[in-house]
Amino acid sequence: MTKRSTLAYYVRHMGRQEHPQAALELLILKTLAAGPNHGFGIALHIEESSSALLRVEEGSLYPALHRLDKVGFIDAEWTVTPNGRRARVYRLTKPGRKRLKDIEESWTTLAEGVRRVLRWA
């Protein structure tokens, strides 16, 4: 069965200002699926893995991490890095893995739909 109405879902369930937050949520959760990381490491991974097409600013990243921690999709713990600096390390939780699976499928369907429209036009 082909998934439909992904775009309708996002339009219906998210205000215009939340669309970038939903994309950022996906990128953060996907990054943490590879293993625990600190904020700068998450931003660096997103930038490097997108060949510098995507860049996450601190002003967007840390509020998003806080939201994800608050709803239980990630856990955060203060640690000391090998160079002696304190860093907050984030880990994906079991509910976060489920959320990642759900939104990854949804975004994949949305991206495929957009790709088809762009190819057709």
C-alpha positions in Angstrom: 0.0 0.0 0.0 1.4 3.4 -1.0 1.6 6.0 1.7 -0.3 9.1 1.0 -1.0 12.5 2.6 2.4 13.0 4.2 2.3 16.6 3.1 -1.3 16.9 4.3 -0.2 15.5 7.7 2.5 18.1 8.1 0.3 20.9 7.0 -2.5 19.8 9.3 -0.4 19.0 12.3 2.3 21.6 12.2 2.1 25.3 11.8 4.3 27.0 9.2 6.9 27.8 11.8 7.2 24.2 12.9 8.3 22.7 9.6 12.0 23.6 10.0 11.8 22.3 13.6 10.4 18.9 12.3 13.3 18.7 9.8 15.8 19.6 12.5 14.3 16.9 14.8 14.8 14.3 12.1 18.4 15.4 11.5 19.2 15.3 15.2 17.6 12.0 15.9 19.3 10.4 12.8 22.7 11.7 13.9 22.2 10.3 17.4 21.1 6.9 15.9 24.8 6.5 15.1 25.8 7.0 18.7 25.9 9.5 21.6 27.2 13.0 20.7 27.5 16.5 22.1 25.9 19.5 20.5 28.8 20.7 18.5 29.4 17.1 17.3 25.8 16.9 16.2 26.0 20.2 14.2 29.3 19.1 12.7 27.9 15.7 11.6 24.9 17.3 10.0 27.1 19.8 8.1 29.6 17.2 7.0 27.2 14.5 6.0 25.2 17.0 3.9 28.4 18.1 2.2 27.9 21.5 3.8 24.4 22.0 2.3 22.9 22.1 5.7 24.2 24.1 8.7 22.6 24.1 12.1 23.1 27.3 14.2 23.5 27.0 18.0 20.4 29.2 18.3 18.3 26.5 16.7 20.2 23.4 17.8 20.1 23.8 21.6 16.4 24.6 21.9 15.7 21.6 19.7 17.8 19.4 21.9 16.1 20.7 24.9 12.6 20.0 23.4 13.7 16.5 22.4 15.0 15.8 25.9 11.9 17.2 27.5 9.6 14.8 25.5 11.9 11.8 26.2 13.2 11.2 22.7 16.8 11.8 23.9 18.6 11.7 27.2 21.4 14.2 28.1 24.3 13.8 30.5 27.1 16.0 31.5 30.6 14.5 30.9 34.2 15.5 30.7 35.8 15.2 27.3 39.3 13.8 26.8 40.7 17.3 26.6 39.2 18.1 30.0 36.2 20.2 28.9 32.7 19.7 30.2 30.2 18.7 27.5 26.6 17.6 27.5 26.3 14.3 25.6 23.0 13.3 24.1 21.7 9.8 23.5 18.8 8.5 21.6 16.2 6.7 23.8 13.9 3.9 22.8 10.9 6.3 22.2 13.4 8.4 20.2 14.2 5.4 18.0 10.5 4.9 17.3 10.0 8.6 16.6 13.0 8.5 14.2 11.5 5.5 12.4 8.1 7.2 12.0 9.4 10.6 10.9 12.1 9.1 8.6 9.4 7.1 6.8 7.2 10.2 6.5 9.9 12.5 5.3 11.1 9.8 2.8 7.6 9.6 1.4 7.3 13.4 1.3 10.7 13.7 -0.5 9.7 11.1 -3.1 6.5 12.9 -3.8 8.2 16.2 -4.3 10.9 14.5 -6.5 8.2 13.1 -8.7 6.4 16.4 -9.1 9.7 18.2 -9.9 10.5 15.5 -12.5 7.1 15.8 -14.0 6.9 19.6 -14.3 
